[in-house]
Amino acid sequence: MGRSNATETCNDNGLNLVIDIQVEKATHADNDYVHTSLDNAKDVVGPISDVHMDGAYQSPENVEYGNANEINMVFTGIQGVKGNFEFIKTDNGLSVFNRETGETLLKILLNERRA
């Protein structure tokens, strides 16, 4: 199983682009991607002044990297946004609830004759 990390620009005006993608085995922590991602990003967009990322990328090494490279590292403390779908386990199955619309989209009933 693998995992990927994408680096993208996030400007208020103009075009925003995905500028770096790393795909690795799922044996690396999220915070291991930061130095390489930012080095690759600088090659594409030039100097970087501010970086915003979720808390999974925070580490003393990454804060030090930001300080050494004069990059304001902003860690949100949130590891991703809450999804639109909630998976609800019930006594007789599983349902999928859409938080945005309030609809239950799917109900899967467990076979009562399980061995």
Backbone atoms as SQL, in Angstrom:
CREATE TABLE atoms (id INTEGER PRIMARY KEY, chain TEXT, resi INTEGER, resn TEXT, atom TEXT, x REAL, y REAL, z REAL);
INSERT INTO atoms VALUES
  (1, 'A', 1, 'MET', 'N', 0.844, -1.166, 0.000),
  (2, 'A', 1, 'MET', 'CA', 0.000, 0.000, 0.000),
  (3, 'A', 1, 'MET', 'C', 0.893, 1.233, 0.000),
  (4, 'A', 2, 'GLY', 'N', 0.472, 2.267, -0.707),
  (5, 'A', 2, 'GLY', 'CA', 1.271, 3.468, -0.774),
  (6, 'A', 2, 'GLY', 'C', 0.500, 4.687, -0.312),
  (7, 'A', 3, 'ARG', 'N', 1.203, 5.788, -0.275),
  (8, 'A', 3, 'ARG', 'CA', 0.559, 7.047, 0.073),
  (9, 'A', 3, 'ARG', 'C', 1.175, 8.120, -0.792),
  (10, 'A', 4, 'SER', 'N', 0.445, 9.179, -0.994),
  (11, 'A', 4, 'SER', 'CA', 0.963, 10.267, -1.815),
  (12, 'A', 4, 'SER', 'C', 0.736, 11.595, -1.103),
  (13, 'A', 5, 'ASN', 'N', 1.582, 12.532, -1.427),
  (14, 'A', 5, 'ASN', 'CA', 1.464, 13.902, -0.929),
  (15, 'A', 5, 'ASN', 'C', 1.558, 14.828, -2.115),
  (16, 'A', 6, 'ALA', 'N', 0.668, 15.797, -2.163),
  (17, 'A', 6, 'ALA', 'CA', 0.673, 16.790, -3.239),
  (18, 'A', 6, 'ALA', 'C', 0.978, 18.160, -2.642),
  (19, 'A', 7, 'THR', 'N', 1.766, 18.945, -3.378),
  (20, 'A', 7, 'THR', 'CA', 2.071, 20.318, -3.001),
  (21, 'A', 7, 'THR', 'C', 1.438, 21.207, -4.061),
  (22, 'A', 8, 'GLU', 'N', 0.691, 22.219, -3.619),
  (23, 'A', 8, 'GLU', 'CA', 0.010, 23.084, -4.571),
  (24, 'A', 8, 'GLU', 'C', 0.161, 24.537, -4.159),
  (25, 'A', 9, 'THR', 'N', 0.080, 25.404, -5.153),
  (26, 'A', 9, 'THR', 'CA', 0.093, 26.826, -4.849),
  (27, 'A', 9, 'THR', 'C', -1.287, 27.223, -4.343),
  (28, 'A', 10, 'CYS', 'N', -1.348, 28.289, -3.595),
  (29, 'A', 10, 'CYS', 'CA', -2.624, 28.737, -3.015),
  (30, 'A', 10, 'CYS', 'C', -2.618, 30.259, -2.967),
  (31, 'A', 11, 'ASN', 'N', -2.738, 30.867, -4.138),
  (32, 'A', 11, 'ASN', 'CA', -2.718, 32.321, -4.247),
  (33, 'A', 11, 'ASN', 'C', -4.141, 32.860, -4.234),
  (34, 'A', 12, 'ASP', 'N', -4.324, 34.050, -3.679),
  (35, 'A', 12, 'ASP', 'CA', -5.642, 34.673, -3.668),
  (36, 'A', 12, 'ASP', 'C', -6.126, 34.986, -5.077),
  (37, 'A', 13, 'ASN', 'N', -5.223, 35.401, -5.936),
  (38, 'A', 13, 'ASN', 'CA', -5.572, 35.762, -7.309),
  (39, 'A', 13, 'ASN', 'C', -4.764, 34.919, -8.281),
  (40, 'A', 14, 'GLY', 'N', -5.343, 34.655, -9.420),
  (41, 'A', 14, 'GLY', 'CA', -4.614, 33.948, -10.458),
  (42, 'A', 14, 'GLY', 'C', -4.728, 32.441, -10.351),
  (43, 'A', 15, 'LEU', 'N', -3.969, 31.792, -11.167),
  (44, 'A', 15, 'LEU', 'CA', -3.983, 30.350, -11.307),
  (45, 'A', 15, 'LEU', 'C', -3.271, 29.670, -10.144),
  (46, 'A', 16, 'ASN', 'N', -3.834, 28.579, -9.647),
  (47, 'A', 16, 'ASN', 'CA', -3.183, 27.753, -8.634),
  (48, 'A', 16, 'ASN', 'C', -2.893, 26.393, -9.252),
  (49, 'A', 17, 'LEU', 'N', -1.736, 25.850, -8.939),
  (50, 'A', 17, 'LEU', 'CA', -1.280, 24.622, -9.579),
  (51, 'A', 17, 'LEU', 'C', -0.794, 23.605, -8.567),
  (52, 'A', 18, 'VAL', 'N', -0.950, 22.333, -8.901),
  (53, 'A', 18, 'VAL', 'CA', -0.255, 21.273, -8.181),
  (54, 'A', 18, 'VAL', 'C', 1.158, 21.274, -8.743),
  (55, 'A', 19, 'ILE', 'N', 2.155, 21.481, -7.879),
  (56, 'A', 19, 'ILE', 'CA', 3.524, 21.657, -8.371),
  (57, 'A', 19, 'ILE', 'C', 4.469, 20.543, -7.948),
  (58, 'A', 20, 'ASP', 'N', 4.010, 19.638, -7.090),
  (59, 'A', 20, 'ASP', 'CA', 4.858, 18.527, -6.687),
  (60, 'A', 20, 'ASP', 'C', 3.970, 17.404, -6.173),
  (61, 'A', 21, 'ILE', 'N', 4.283, 16.186, -6.581),
  (62, 'A', 21, 'ILE', 'CA', 3.596, 15.004, -6.065),
  (63, 'A', 21, 'ILE', 'C', 4.662, 13.975, -5.705),
  (64, 'A', 22, 'GLN', 'N', 4.545, 13.424, -4.511),
  (65, 'A', 22, 'GLN', 'CA', 5.450, 12.363, -4.071),
  (66, 'A', 22, 'GLN', 'C', 4.614, 11.138, -3.751),
  (67, 'A', 23, 'VAL', 'N', 5.026, 10.002, -4.271),
  (68, 'A', 23, 'VAL', 'CA', 4.342, 8.738, -3.995),
  (69, 'A', 23, 'VAL', 'C', 5.372, 7.805, -3.372),
  (70, 'A', 24, 'GLU', 'N', 5.070, 7.305, -2.204),
  (71, 'A', 24, 'GLU', 'CA', 6.000, 6.461, -1.457),
  (72, 'A', 24, 'GLU', 'C', 5.240, 5.291, -0.841),
  (73, 'A', 25, 'LYS', 'N', 5.974, 4.318, -0.372),
  (74, 'A', 25, 'LYS', 'CA', 5.368, 3.258, 0.433),
  (75, 'A', 25, 'LYS', 'C', 4.809, 3.900, 1.696),
  (76, 'A', 26, 'ALA', 'N', 3.787, 3.305, 2.246),
  (77, 'A', 26, 'ALA', 'CA', 3.124, 3.879, 3.427),
  (78, 'A', 26, 'ALA', 'C', 3.920, 3.636, 4.698),
  (79, 'A', 27, 'THR', 'N', 5.227, 3.771, 4.604),
  (80, 'A', 27, 'THR', 'CA', 6.089, 3.594, 5.773),
  (81, 'A', 27, 'THR', 'C', 6.689, 4.917, 6.238),
  (82, 'A', 28, 'HIS', 'N', 6.339, 6.014, 5.551),
  (83, 'A', 28, 'HIS', 'CA', 6.878, 7.322, 5.900),
  (84, 'A', 28, 'HIS', 'C', 5.823, 8.159, 6.619),
  (85, 'A', 29, 'ALA', 'N', 6.246, 8.907, 7.598),
  (86, 'A', 29, 'ALA', 'CA', 5.353, 9.848, 8.277),
  (87, 'A', 29, 'ALA', 'C', 5.102, 11.045, 7.360),
  (88, 'A', 30, 'ASP', 'N', 3.953, 11.689, 7.516),
  (89, 'A', 30, 'ASP', 'CA', 3.649, 12.864, 6.701),
  (90, 'A', 30, 'ASP', 'C', 4.735, 13.917, 6.793),
  (91, 'A', 31, 'ASN', 'N', 5.274, 14.131, 7.994),
  (92, 'A', 31, 'ASN', 'CA', 6.253, 15.209, 8.154),
  (93, 'A', 31, 'ASN', 'C', 7.578, 14.925, 7.454),
  (94, 'A', 32, 'ASP', 'N', 7.786, 13.695, 6.967),
  (95, 'A', 32, 'ASP', 'CA', 9.007, 13.378, 6.219),
  (96, 'A', 32, 'ASP', 'C', 9.010, 13.962, 4.805),
  (97, 'A', 33, 'TYR', 'N', 7.874, 14.413, 4.318),
  (98, 'A', 33, 'TYR', 'CA', 7.763, 14.903, 2.945),
  (99, 'A', 33, 'TYR', 'C', 8.083, 16.394, 2.795),
  (100, 'A', 34, 'VAL', 'N', 8.120, 17.130, 3.875),
  (101, 'A', 34, 'VAL', 'CA', 8.129, 18.590, 3.804),
  (102, 'A', 34, 'VAL', 'C', 9.365, 19.150, 3.112),
  (103, 'A', 35, 'HIS', 'N', 10.555, 18.760, 3.517),
  (104, 'A', 35, 'HIS', 'CA', 11.776, 19.355, 2.939),
  (105, 'A', 35, 'HIS', 'C', 11.820, 19.149, 1.430),
  (106, 'A', 36, 'THR', 'N', 11.618, 17.927, 0.987),
  (107, 'A', 36, 'THR', 'CA', 11.687, 17.633, -0.448),
  (108, 'A', 36, 'THR', 'C', 10.599, 18.373, -1.207),
  (109, 'A', 37, 'SER', 'N', 9.386, 18.394, -0.654),
  (110, 'A', 37, 'SER', 'CA', 8.283, 19.096, -1.322),
  (111, 'A', 37, 'SER', 'C', 8.580, 20.572, -1.493),
  (112, 'A', 38, 'LEU', 'N', 9.071, 21.211, -0.434),
  (113, 'A', 38, 'LEU', 'CA', 9.350, 22.647, -0.519),
  (114, 'A', 38, 'LEU', 'C', 10.547, 22.942, -1.416),
  (115, 'A', 39, 'ASP', 'N', 11.565, 22.082, -1.390),
  (116, 'A', 39, 'ASP', 'CA', 12.701, 22.261, -2.301),
  (117, 'A', 39, 'ASP', 'C', 12.234, 22.154, -3.752),
  (118, 'A', 40, 'ASN', 'N', 11.393, 21.158, -4.037),
  (119, 'A', 40, 'ASN', 'CA', 10.867, 20.996, -5.396),
  (120, 'A', 40, 'ASN', 'C', 9.977, 22.175, -5.782),
  (121, 'A', 41, 'ALA', 'N', 9.171, 22.653, -4.844),
  (122, 'A', 41, 'ALA', 'CA', 8.286, 23.789, -5.111),
  (123, 'A', 41, 'ALA', 'C', 9.088, 25.045, -5.439),
  (124, 'A', 42, 'LYS', 'N', 10.180, 25.280, -4.697),
  (125, 'A', 42, 'LYS', 'CA', 11.016, 26.461, -4.954),
  (126, 'A', 42, 'LYS', 'C', 11.591, 26.415, -6.367),
  (127, 'A', 43, 'ASP', 'N', 11.906, 25.216, -6.854),
  (128, 'A', 43, 'ASP', 'CA', 12.420, 25.080, -8.218),
  (129, 'A', 43, 'ASP', 'C', 11.386, 25.511, -9.252),
  (130, 'A', 44, 'VAL', 'N', 10.102, 25.369, -8.930),
  (131, 'A', 44, 'VAL', 'CA', 9.030, 25.699, -9.865),
  (132, 'A', 44, 'VAL', 'C', 8.581, 27.153, -9.731),
  (133, 'A', 45, 'VAL', 'N', 8.366, 27.617, -8.494),
  (134, 'A', 45, 'VAL', 'CA', 7.748, 28.937, -8.293),
  (135, 'A', 45, 'VAL', 'C', 8.704, 30.003, -7.764),
  (136, 'A', 46, 'GLY', 'N', 9.918, 29.634, -7.403),
  (137, 'A', 46, 'GLY', 'CA', 10.851, 30.605, -6.834),
  (138, 'A', 46, 'GLY', 'C', 10.715, 30.664, -5.328),
  (139, 'A', 47, 'PRO', 'N', 11.146, 31.761, -4.717),
  (140, 'A', 47, 'PRO', 'CA', 11.131, 31.862, -3.251),
  (141, 'A', 47, 'PRO', 'C', 9.729, 31.668, -2.666),
  (142, 'A', 48, 'ILE', 'N', 9.681, 31.022, -1.521),
  (143, 'A', 48, 'ILE', 'CA', 8.423, 30.763, -0.820),
  (144, 'A', 48, 'ILE', 'C', 8.471, 31.523, 0.499),
  (145, 'A', 49, 'SER', 'N', 7.422, 32.274, 0.793),
  (146, 'A', 49, 'SER', 'CA', 7.412, 33.045, 2.032),
  (147, 'A', 49, 'SER', 'C', 6.519, 32.431, 3.107),
  (148, 'A', 50, 'ASP', 'N', 5.399, 31.813, 2.703),
  (149, 'A', 50, 'ASP', 'CA', 4.458, 31.246, 3.656),
  (150, 'A', 50, 'ASP', 'C', 4.028, 29.858, 3.195),
  (151, 'A', 51, 'VAL', 'N', 3.892, 28.957, 4.162),
  (152, 'A', 51, 'VAL', 'CA', 3.421, 27.604, 3.878),
  (153, 'A', 51, 'VAL', 'C', 2.362, 27.252, 4.913),
  (154, 'A', 52, 'HIS', 'N', 1.227, 26.759, 4.438),
  (155, 'A', 52, 'HIS', 'CA', 0.150, 26.320, 5.325),
  (156, 'A', 52, 'HIS', 'C', -0.046, 24.823, 5.128),
  (157, 'A', 53, 'MET', 'N', -0.051, 24.085, 6.233),
  (158, 'A', 53, 'MET', 'CA', -0.231, 22.636, 6.149),
  (159, 'A', 53, 'MET', 'C', -0.878, 22.138, 7.429),
  (160, 'A', 54, 'ASP', 'N', -1.448, 20.941, 7.356),
  (161, 'A', 54, 'ASP', 'CA', -2.102, 20.439, 8.566),
  (162, 'A', 54, 'ASP', 'C', -1.068, 19.952, 9.572),
  (163, 'A', 55, 'GLY', 'N', -1.540, 19.692, 10.767),
  (164, 'A', 55, 'GLY', 'CA', -0.669, 19.374, 11.886),
  (165, 'A', 55, 'GLY', 'C', 0.154, 18.112, 11.739),
  (166, 'A', 56, 'ALA', 'N', -0.241, 17.223, 10.834),
  (167, 'A', 56, 'ALA', 'CA', 0.530, 15.993, 10.641),
  (168, 'A', 56, 'ALA', 'C', 1.934, 16.270, 10.115),
  (169, 'A', 57, 'TYR', 'N', 2.141, 17.445, 9.540),
  (170, 'A', 57, 'TYR', 'CA', 3.447, 17.806, 8.973),
  (171, 'A', 57, 'TYR', 'C', 4.348, 18.531, 9.966),
  (172, 'A', 58, 'GLN', 'N', 3.853, 18.787, 11.147),
  (173, 'A', 58, 'GLN', 'CA', 4.632, 19.536, 12.131),
  (174, 'A', 58, 'GLN', 'C', 5.672, 18.647, 12.788),
  (175, 'A', 59, 'SER', 'N', 6.882, 19.168, 12.866),
  (176, 'A', 59, 'SER', 'CA', 7.966, 18.507, 13.593),
  (177, 'A', 59, 'SER', 'C', 9.014, 19.566, 13.895),
  (178, 'A', 60, 'PRO', 'N', 9.853, 19.339, 14.904),
  (179, 'A', 60, 'PRO', 'CA', 10.922, 20.305, 15.189),
  (180, 'A', 60, 'PRO', 'C', 11.834, 20.521, 13.974),
  (181, 'A', 61, 'GLU', 'N', 12.098, 19.459, 13.223),
  (182, 'A', 61, 'GLU', 'CA', 12.969, 19.574, 12.040),
  (183, 'A', 61, 'GLU', 'C', 12.339, 20.461, 10.972),
  (184, 'A', 62, 'ASN', 'N', 11.012, 20.345, 10.800),
  (185, 'A', 62, 'ASN', 'CA', 10.347, 21.159, 9.782),
  (186, 'A', 62, 'ASN', 'C', 10.258, 22.620, 10.198),
  (187, 'A', 63, 'VAL', 'N', 10.063, 22.877, 11.479),
  (188, 'A', 63, 'VAL', 'CA', 10.068, 24.258, 11.974),
  (189, 'A', 63, 'VAL', 'C', 11.461, 24.857, 11.778),
  (190, 'A', 64, 'GLU', 'N', 12.487, 24.093, 12.091),
  (191, 'A', 64, 'GLU', 'CA', 13.870, 24.552, 11.906),
  (192, 'A', 64, 'GLU', 'C', 14.166, 24.818, 10.435),
  (193, 'A', 65, 'TYR', 'N', 13.691, 23.936, 9.555),
  (194, 'A', 65, 'TYR', 'CA', 13.859, 24.123, 8.109),
  (195, 'A', 65, 'TYR', 'C', 13.219, 25.439, 7.675),
  (196, 'A', 66, 'GLY', 'N', 12.005, 25.700, 8.164),
  (197, 'A', 66, 'GLY', 'CA', 11.322, 26.952, 7.829),
  (198, 'A', 66, 'GLY', 'C', 12.096, 28.159, 8.295),
  (199, 'A', 67, 'ASN', 'N', 12.589, 28.115, 9.520),
  (200, 'A', 67, 'ASN', 'CA', 13.379, 29.228, 10.054),
  (201, 'A', 67, 'ASN', 'C', 14.650, 29.450, 9.243),
  (202, 'A', 68, 'ALA', 'N', 15.343, 28.365, 8.914),
  (203, 'A', 68, 'ALA', 'CA', 16.600, 28.469, 8.166),
  (204, 'A', 68, 'ALA', 'C', 16.384, 29.006, 6.754),
  (205, 'A', 69, 'ASN', 'N', 15.195, 28.766, 6.187),
  (206, 'A', 69, 'ASN', 'CA', 14.894, 29.191, 4.818),
  (207, 'A', 69, 'ASN', 'C', 13.973, 30.412, 4.758),
  (208, 'A', 70, 'GLU', 'N', 13.770, 31.059, 5.925),
  (209, 'A', 70, 'GLU', 'CA', 12.927, 32.246, 6.028),
  (210, 'A', 70, 'GLU', 'C', 11.526, 32.005, 5.466),
  (211, 'A', 71, 'ILE', 'N', 10.957, 30.847, 5.828),
  (212, 'A', 71, 'ILE', 'CA', 9.603, 30.477, 5.426),
  (213, 'A', 71, 'ILE', 'C', 8.736, 30.461, 6.675),
  (214, 'A', 72, 'ASN', 'N', 7.631, 31.183, 6.628),
  (215, 'A', 72, 'ASN', 'CA', 6.673, 31.180, 7.720),
  (216, 'A', 72, 'ASN', 'C', 5.856, 29.887, 7.620),
  (217, 'A', 73, 'MET', 'N', 6.108, 28.957, 8.540),
  (218, 'A', 73, 'MET', 'CA', 5.440, 27.656, 8.528),
  (219, 'A', 73, 'MET', 'C', 4.202, 27.747, 9.419),
  (220, 'A', 74, 'VAL', 'N', 3.013, 27.581, 8.847),
  (221, 'A', 74, 'VAL', 'CA', 1.762, 27.642, 9.593),
  (222, 'A', 74, 'VAL', 'C', 1.169, 26.236, 9.620),
  (223, 'A', 75, 'PHE', 'N', 1.069, 25.674, 10.813),
  (224, 'A', 75, 'PHE', 'CA', 0.491, 24.347, 10.987),
  (225, 'A', 75, 'PHE', 'C', -0.890, 24.522, 11.620),
  (226, 'A', 76, 'THR', 'N', -1.896, 23.959, 10.998),
  (227, 'A', 76, 'THR', 'CA', -3.261, 24.188, 11.467),
  (228, 'A', 76, 'THR', 'C', -3.627, 23.368, 12.678),
  (229, 'A', 77, 'GLY', 'N', -2.936, 22.276, 12.923),
  (230, 'A', 77, 'GLY', 'CA', -3.309, 21.392, 14.025),
  (231, 'A', 77, 'GLY', 'C', -4.449, 20.478, 13.651),
  (232, 'A', 78, 'ILE', 'N', -4.988, 20.648, 12.465),
  (233, 'A', 78, 'ILE', 'CA', -6.080, 19.802, 11.987),
  (234, 'A', 78, 'ILE', 'C', -5.522, 18.894, 10.906),
  (235, 'A', 79, 'GLN', 'N', -5.776, 17.625, 11.032),
  (236, 'A', 79, 'GLN', 'CA', -5.266, 16.677, 10.045),
  (237, 'A', 79, 'GLN', 'C', -6.351, 16.386, 9.014),
  (238, 'A', 80, 'GLY', 'N', -6.505, 17.289, 8.080),
  (239, 'A', 80, 'GLY', 'CA', -7.489, 17.116, 7.027),
  (240, 'A', 80, 'GLY', 'C', -8.848, 17.666, 7.425),
  (241, 'A', 81, 'VAL', 'N', -9.663, 17.929, 6.427),
  (242, 'A', 81, 'VAL', 'CA', -11.008, 18.429, 6.686),
  (243, 'A', 81, 'VAL', 'C', -11.947, 17.264, 6.919),
  (244, 'A', 82, 'LYS', 'N', -12.999, 17.521, 7.659),
  (245, 'A', 82, 'LYS', 'CA', -13.987, 16.505, 7.926),
  (246, 'A', 82, 'LYS', 'C', -14.711, 16.183, 6.622),
  (247, 'A', 83, 'GLY', 'N', -14.877, 14.919, 6.324),
  (248, 'A', 83, 'GLY', 'CA', -15.522, 14.503, 5.090),
  (249, 'A', 83, 'GLY', 'C', -17.016, 14.776, 5.094),
  (250, 'A', 84, 'ASN', 'N', -17.601, 14.731, 3.909),
  (251, 'A', 84, 'ASN', 'CA', -19.039, 14.944, 3.767),
  (252, 'A', 84, 'ASN', 'C', -19.849, 13.725, 4.178),
  (253, 'A', 85, 'PHE', 'N', -19.211, 12.568, 4.251),
  (254, 'A', 85, 'PHE', 'CA', -19.940, 11.335, 4.503),
  (255, 'A', 85, 'PHE', 'C', -19.590, 10.748, 5.863),
  (256, 'A', 86, 'GLU', 'N', -20.595, 10.243, 6.520),
  (257, 'A', 86, 'GLU', 'CA', -20.411, 9.594, 7.813),
  (258, 'A', 86, 'GLU', 'C', -20.864, 8.143, 7.671),
  (259, 'A', 87, 'PHE', 'N', -20.020, 7.235, 8.079),
  (260, 'A', 87, 'PHE', 'CA', -20.342, 5.818, 8.051),
  (261, 'A', 87, 'PHE', 'C', -20.828, 5.440, 9.441),
  (262, 'A', 88, 'ILE', 'N', -22.064, 4.972, 9.507),
  (263, 'A', 88, 'ILE', 'CA', -22.698, 4.698, 10.793),
  (264, 'A', 88, 'ILE', 'C', -22.949, 3.204, 10.918),
  (265, 'A', 89, 'LYS', 'N', -22.295, 2.598, 11.903),
  (266, 'A', 89, 'LYS', 'CA', -22.493, 1.180, 12.173),
  (267, 'A', 89, 'LYS', 'C', -23.703, 1.042, 13.089),
  (268, 'A', 90, 'THR', 'N', -24.613, 0.179, 12.696),
  (269, 'A', 90, 'THR', 'CA', -25.803, -0.076, 13.504),
  (270, 'A', 90, 'THR', 'C', -25.807, -1.540, 13.923),
  (271, 'A', 91, 'ASP', 'N', -26.778, -1.925, 14.735),
  (272, 'A', 91, 'ASP', 'CA', -26.862, -3.327, 15.174),
  (273, 'A', 91, 'ASP', 'C', -27.092, -4.279, 14.009),
  (274, 'A', 92, 'ASN', 'N', -27.744, -3.818, 12.954),
  (275, 'A', 92, 'ASN', 'CA', -28.048, -4.732, 11.852),
  (276, 'A', 92, 'ASN', 'C', -27.355, -4.373, 10.545),
  (277, 'A', 93, 'GLY', 'N', -26.369, -3.488, 10.559),
  (278, 'A', 93, 'GLY', 'CA', -25.664, -3.187, 9.321),
  (279, 'A', 93, 'GLY', 'C', -24.863, -1.904, 9.365),
  (280, 'A', 94, 'LEU', 'N', -24.816, -1.261, 8.213),
  (281, 'A', 94, 'LEU', 'CA', -24.023, -0.053, 8.037),
  (282, 'A', 94, 'LEU', 'C', -24.798, 0.895, 7.141),
  (283, 'A', 95, 'SER', 'N', -24.783, 2.181, 7.454),
  (284, 'A', 95, 'SER', 'CA', -25.400, 3.165, 6.572),
  (285, 'A', 95, 'SER', 'C', -24.402, 4.271, 6.279),
  (286, 'A', 96, 'VAL', 'N', -24.606, 4.932, 5.154),
  (287, 'A', 96, 'VAL', 'CA', -23.755, 6.041, 4.737),
  (288, 'A', 96, 'VAL', 'C', -24.625, 7.293, 4.712),
  (289, 'A', 97, 'PHE', 'N', -24.249, 8.281, 5.521),
  (290, 'A', 97, 'PHE', 'CA', -25.018, 9.506, 5.703),
  (291, 'A', 97, 'PHE', 'C', -24.260, 10.674, 5.082),
  (292, 'A', 98, 'ASN', 'N', -24.931, 11.460, 4.242),
  (293, 'A', 98, 'ASN', 'CA', -24.333, 12.641, 3.633),
  (294, 'A', 98, 'ASN', 'C', -24.594, 13.828, 4.556),
  (295, 'A', 99, 'ARG', 'N', -23.555, 14.349, 5.192),
  (296, 'A', 99, 'ARG', 'CA', -23.699, 15.457, 6.142),
  (297, 'A', 99, 'ARG', 'C', -24.200, 16.731, 5.461),
  (298, 'A', 100, 'GLU', 'N', -23.839, 16.903, 4.199),
  (299, 'A', 100, 'GLU', 'CA', -24.199, 18.121, 3.480),
  (300, 'A', 100, 'GLU', 'C', -25.688, 18.164, 3.135),
  (301, 'A', 101, 'THR', 'N', -26.242, 17.032, 2.670),
  (302, 'A', 101, 'THR', 'CA', -27.644, 17.010, 2.241),
  (303, 'A', 101, 'THR', 'C', -28.591, 16.467, 3.299),
  (304, 'A', 102, 'GLY', 'N', -28.042, 15.768, 4.312),
  (305, 'A', 102, 'GLY', 'CA', -28.885, 15.164, 5.336),
  (306, 'A', 102, 'GLY', 'C', -29.517, 13.853, 4.898),
  (307, 'A', 103, 'GLU', 'N', -29.088, 13.327, 3.769),
  (308, 'A', 103, 'GLU', 'CA', -29.655, 12.080, 3.244),
  (309, 'A', 103, 'GLU', 'C', -28.846, 10.866, 3.691),
  (310, 'A', 104, 'THR', 'N', -29.548, 9.760, 3.911),
  (311, 'A', 104, 'THR', 'CA', -28.880, 8.478, 4.053),
  (312, 'A', 104, 'THR', 'C', -28.807, 7.892, 2.655),
  (313, 'A', 105, 'LEU', 'N', -27.596, 7.651, 2.164),
  (314, 'A', 105, 'LEU', 'CA', -27.399, 7.247, 0.776),
  (315, 'A', 105, 'LEU', 'C', -27.436, 5.743, 0.566),
  (316, 'A', 106, 'LEU', 'N', -27.029, 5.005, 1.574),
  (317, 'A', 106, 'LEU', 'CA', -26.882, 3.573, 1.398),
  (318, 'A', 106, 'LEU', 'C', -27.042, 2.889, 2.737),
  (319, 'A', 107, 'LYS', 'N', -27.764, 1.793, 2.719),
  (320, 'A', 107, 'LYS', 'CA', -27.867, 0.963, 3.917),
  (321, 'A', 107, 'LYS', 'C', -27.472, -0.443, 3.525),
  (322, 'A', 108, 'ILE', 'N', -26.560, -1.004, 4.273),
  (323, 'A', 108, 'ILE', 'CA', -26.128, -2.374, 4.038),
  (324, 'A', 108, 'ILE', 'C', -26.529, -3.167, 5.267),
  (325, 'A', 109, 'LEU', 'N', -27.392, -4.144, 5.071),
  (326, 'A', 109, 'LEU', 'CA', -27.848, -4.964, 6.187),
  (327, 'A', 109, 'LEU', 'C', -26.985, -6.202, 6.290),
  (328, 'A', 110, 'LEU', 'N', -26.631, -6.553, 7.500),
  (329, 'A', 110, 'LEU', 'CA', -25.847, -7.759, 7.728),
  (330, 'A', 110, 'LEU', 'C', -26.759, -8.973, 7.662),
  (331, 'A', 111, 'ASN', 'N', -26.241, -10.031, 7.120),
  (332, 'A', 111, 'ASN', 'CA', -26.986, -11.290, 7.046),
  (333, 'A', 111, 'ASN', 'C', -27.148, -11.834, 8.461),
  (334, 'A', 112, 'GLU', 'N', -28.376, -12.045, 8.878),
  (335, 'A', 112, 'GLU', 'CA', -28.634, -12.522, 10.226),
  (336, 'A', 112, 'GLU', 'C', -28.211, -13.986, 10.422),
  (337, 'A', 113, 'ARG', 'N', -27.955, -14.683, 9.336),
  (338, 'A', 113, 'ARG', 'CA', -27.594, -16.104, 9.443),
  (339, 'A', 113, 'ARG', 'C', -26.087, -16.311, 9.322),
  (340, 'A', 114, 'ARG', 'N', -25.309, -15.372, 9.827),
  (341, 'A', 114, 'ARG', 'CA', -23.849, -15.528, 9.774),
  (342, 'A', 114, 'ARG', 'C', -23.406, -16.740, 10.568),
  (343, 'A', 115, 'ALA', 'N', -22.394, -17.397, 10.051),
  (344, 'A', 115, 'ALA', 'CA', -21.864, -18.572, 10.765),
  (345, 'A', 115, 'ALA', 'C', -20.901, -18.155, 11.830);
